[in-house]
Amino acid sequence: MSALSGWYPAPENTTAAAPNRCRSAGPLIGREAQHREIEAAVSRLSEGRSALVEISGDPGIGKTAVLAEVTRIAQAAGAAVFTGRPHPADGDLAFGAIVDALDGPLSATMRSVRPEGLTTVHGDVLAAVFPSLAAGGCAPPEAAAPRRAGHAVRMLLETLAASRPIALVLDDLHHADAGTIDVVSRLLSTPPRAPVLLAFAHRPRQASPRLRAAADTARELTRLHLEPLAESDALALIDEDLPVRWRRDLYRASEGNPGYLAALTDLLDGGPPGIDEADIAPVPPWFASGVTAEVARLSDTSRLVVAACSVLGDPLTVPLVAAVAELDEDDAYPAIDEIASHDLIRLVAGTGRFGFRHPLVRRAVYHGVSPGWRLAAHARVARLLTGGRTPAVATEMPAGMPVERAVERAPHVTRIATSRDRTAVALLAVAADEIEATCPRRAAQWRRAALDLLPGDDDDHPDGRVGLLLALGRACVSAGQPEPASDALGEALRSLPPGVSGLRTTVVAERAHLLHAVGRSGEARVLVRAELAHTRHEADRAILSYEQAWLETASGDPAVACDDAARACRMADRLGLRLLGCAARGTLAVAAVLSATPSAGGLGELPRAAAVLGALTDDELAARPDAPLWIGWAALLLERPHDAIRHLDRAVAVSRSTGRWAVECQALVARVMALCAGDRLAAAQESADEAAQAAWLSGSTALRSYAQAARCLVAARVGDLDTLRRRLAASGPPVVRGWPGALATEMVAEARLAAGDPDGCRSLLDIAGDDRAAGPTVRRYELLARAALDAGRPDVASRWATAAEALAARFDSPVPAAVALLARAQVLAATDAAAEAVAGAKAAFEAAATLDAAGLAWDAARARGVAEAANRCGREQPVLTGPAARPTSATDMTAAVTEHVVTESLMPSGPPGGLPGAALLTERERQIARLVSEGLKNREIADRLYVTQKTVEMHLSRIFAKLGVSNRVGVARALYATSAKS
């Protein structure tokens, strides 16, 4: 999505790409009150009166966007609009903004005919103001007296407005020259006696006292001071595909300023800079160019001082700034005053210290400083922070130095320390340990710097290097940098001898997880297999056998994984490794289901593993959060959604507390599937958003694809086709491979079917079926049957139903058989024969009873909808007649899911009394339900009711739950049935 160029436009002299994470959600989001004030001011023109509008606020707050709205409204009212602003390239050109606005458009008019009402004296003054009107003997523009110029411009506007209203729109008047300020002040004190609108914008902290005084004393001036956006308004500007918590973090980091928000969102591809930024991370080029232009307006001394400020960082004290800039304090104070007057830095209230107006501004200034001077400045800071000692000793960390001082010195030490400086290495390690929990990216950066200081052939301290590599890997994992983390652990493995028990196995296991997360599963399996061949310690062999089992399950051969997982279970039991045994049993159960060999022995031991997990505390689970994950996955595959959610909740809590983003993402996606199975769509939506957040934090493209698939599934189940199509267009085919990739593919395939693309659904499922690790599943066959019916191929659908029945027969559980029966029921319901339709209805009702008992509310509702549709088709006197009498596709039958809610159910256990859910709707919910029935989309409903789109979605999820329906069609039918009954 494109940036909001109206909020913070790129300077005209830059070709930098605009940010792509902010979006325009409508005119002047969060500025509705200002919009009304502008309309009122413009309406004065139609009455023949003048209007004055002042727009003020901080840099990036949206003044230019509001001025653009002034221009739009004025043009719509029939006014001739002239816009101008001072330009740095004009130097000291007098009346710069006035000339920019009026010189070109008016020159032709003035040369062809003098407007009535302008005297020769006025013409001479105007010729002195506007270069294009100057004759050979006229005085230069600077010679025009300010008062005479202001009066002449006022008379010019009055004369031109006699035939058509005029709007003079001036931006950036905090940079305006004295002549422009004099003209604007004159217009403010003596407004034109004609339909003339003067609208101007400025930064109050930088505006001249003369302009502020004129605005303060002006009569009938509409003053619009722009404050930071409210959170709800700011969130509407951010790409809603970003995780909700990240969007809120971005809002807090931007302080509600749209310009800073656009800059922060432009930096998100590599992680969350600005929320957890690396040390002095770069800023977008378009933002940097704007700050560079501000710095260019300073004097030479002030530019030197602001460069020193950027090296130091907040908070700033004048003596320290002067020392870094190598100036006397007496020279530094005036420079600080100048920099503050340009609003690059601000005085911290109640202190004698200063700070940049925003961290992004500091970063932009820093990267504009020449690198040689910047490096020398860092050396001076490091020396000053150690009491003025020589630079050679500046990196020493004296015994007992506070950790806070180490953190303060670390950014400078990383830039000036030299190779083999072990004291610098120690300081950086201490500083990284201190900030890793809150700023993992910066901690990773400092650890890399420490490693660079150690020679690669240092045999005297190999343990120290290995320790740094392991710490770097840990920091990179927390920072969402899986590739660098894997590389660090790989280098550490090369330094660890094969005989090192415990530590080496732990590193191998961790690296295998990282390799798998970045799509290098084959390499991970080779690594674990090779390590297992050289390991003799039984505990290590148990761990590695488990690692090999889950890798084979996720991306290899589930049948092979059964043997590895069973071996890991036996060794874990013998050694008393309860947590490892639970993880291995969960993996064994998943592998048994995927390989369609329930006799492998894993399914019967799941209750035992679940009981063991239930007896462990979260602190004990922290050592292996993947144990509840695998148990939850197994319960999900065995169609036990309630059990799955219980274990997945623990996996989410434990992995989140330990920064295991990959485990958290996988557990949340599995939780989405379990919640969708139980028709708990509001909770599923929340989990899908959280999964997207964890995927972004992990840095794994595969996990992002996995989370996006879950969001597609939720959108399909909710019935929000606009969101669904947008998510499908943004996501594309899942990039994750293996069994998790098959799950993601099935979710996207179902979403494509819901969006009316059965061929796309089938092609995705064909890809999933080609993956050996995916294994055949009854659900995949049922989905293929639905897609075939939608494509008008009942013969193909029948073959898939037969395949589902054959596979379900391998399992003792009644649920796979019920899913297969649902597939068959849909095929029977789509035939022309009445007898087969009746058989289909009977099969669907039977499937619904089993699915309901298992807690699979969504599938049970589908089955009842199919049963009702098939039953109608099999009646001698069908309820429906004509073309609508028979469902012609799986989509039609899925839509019929809701009919059992709005008609008298044929199920003996059906709820009596018709539609109790409709009576539970609140007034607002009934209002939204009526608009949904009229066919309005969420955004249109939000505009109609003056609420946010998120509010509509929240109410809609509650409406679905209360009515017992799963899409918008069901809402319409429920309301119609309610009105019919009443």
Secondary structure, 3 states (H helix, E strand, C coil): CCCCCCCCCCCCCCCCCCCCCECCCCCCCCCHHHHHHHHHHHHHHHCCCCEEEEEECCCCCCHHHHHHHHHHHHHHCCCEEEEECCCHHHCCCCCHHHHHHHHHHHHHHHHHCCCCCCCHHHHHHHHHHCHHHCCCCCCCHHHCCHHHHHHHHHHHHHHHCCCCCEEEEECCHHHCCHHHHHHHHHHHHCCCCCCEEEEEEECCCCCCHHHHHHHHHCCCEEEEECCCCCHHHHHCCECCCCCHHHHHHHHHHHCCCHHHHHHHHCCHHHCCCCCCCCCCCCCCHHHHHHHHHHHHCCCHHHHHHHHHHHHHCCCECHHHHHHHHCCCHHHHHHHHHHHHHCCCEEECCCCCCEEECCHHHHHHHHHCCCHHHHHHHHHHHHHHHCCCCCHHHCCCCCCCCCHHHHHHHHHHHHHHCCCCCHHHHHHHHHHHHHHCCCCHHHHHHHHHHHHHHCCCCCCCCHHHHHHHHHHHHHHHHHCCCHHHHHHHHHHHHHHCCCCCCCHHHHHHHHHHHHHHHCCCHHHHHHHHHHHHHHCCCHHHHHHHHHHHHHHHHHHCCHHHHHHHHHHHHHHHHHHCCHHHHHHHHHHHHHHHHHCCCHHHCCHHHHHHHHHHHHHCCHHHHCCCCHHHHHHHHHHHHCCCHHHHHHHHHHHHHHHHHCCCHHHHHHHHHHHHHHHHHCCCHHHHHHHHHHHHHHHHHHCCHHHHHHHHHHHHHHHHHHCCHHHHHHHHHHHCCCCCCHHHHHHHHHHHHHHHHHCCCHHHHHHHHHHHHCCCCCCCCHHHHHHHHHHHHHCCCHHHHHHHHHHHHHHHCCCCCHHHHHHHHHHHHHHHHCCCCHHHHHHHHHHHHHHHHHHHHCCCHHHHHHHHHHHHHHHHHHCCCCCCCHHHHCCCCHHHHHHHHHHHHHCCCCCCCCCCCCCHHHHCCCHHHHHHHHHHHCCCCHHHHHHHHCCCHHHHHHHHHHHHHHHCCCCHHHHHHHHHHHHHHC
